[in-house]
Amino acid sequence: MNLISPKELKEAFPLTLEEQNKIESFRNEAKALLSSCSKKVLIIGPCSIHDYSCFLEYAKKLKELSDAVKEQFFIVIRAYIEKSRTSIGWKGFLYQPSPWSHSNLSEGLILSRKLFIEVTRIGLPIAVEIVDPITSYYFEDLITWGCIGARTCSSQTHRQISSLLKFPIGFKNSPSGDLFGALNGMKAAAKPQDFFGMTPDGRISQINSIGNPYTNLVLRGGNQITNYDAKSVGFASDLAKENDVCNFIVVDCSHGNSKKNLCRQKEIFIYLIHLIKEQKQSAISGIMLESYLQEGKIDETYEPMEKTYSITDPCLGFETTKKLILWASEQLAHSFNLAELN
């Protein structure tokens, strides 16, 4: 089945000039914060989107929270429409807008772009994981922060598309915990690249990128290790500096660091805020949290009446997330009370 071209999709669902300027402003702030201590980037949201309306409900709540803590944090919403799989399983909203129906990439492209525009109008910058590089051509004008996942940090095609994009890109360490795949990815993405790509009208073409200097390392732990602690962050920052790439770090509180344990995710976030406040680790420029409307997850094979839970990785509930972020904002504004979290 032939699909709509990037040009056709953008013409059908365009950004206004005001929305374009808003996204440009988001990107400029994100770029500045990759090497600044003025405030921290928080990349927050569900492991993956699976319901249009529920995600917009979450986005509206997160926007209110973002406005309340804007002096301490720059909040970017995780709007992950693709789900990287270790073997098989539901691959995300873009491929299968309803996890309980058949795949429909045509519908997924349309709904994903409409959803991103809605989130932009709400007033939140958007983060995505780039799973299939081709999809970037459809949504690159809407994104503030991109992520190259642990399974693809050494992929040449992902490094190439990262060199073309005009927003910051975080490279996660590999599933084993190794940092060099991500560091080499950052170096490659920063340089001009010539590669097979797609024109706006959907034709295969030679792409000549100019390189993307706005890359950073994301520490997400590994199969047998964690790397969120002060020593690990310092080691990663020093190694990045030695490799002549950005030595400011984003720490993922989930995945290998928490072993997908929600209690651990919360504990790691608190630990990192203490490090930042006490100036024991100045290399941390951002933190990632998996959060959604309700706490936990449900099995993706079960069609629920209630669609406010994650169907992939377990997420912190919004009320817990709000409490944590408000606490962290007070902490960094020097009015901290740990007892309020108990």
Order of alpha helices (4+ residues) and beta strands (2+ residues): alpha-alpha-beta-alpha-beta-alpha-beta-alpha-beta-alpha-beta-alpha-beta-beta-beta-alpha-beta-alpha-alpha-beta-beta-alpha
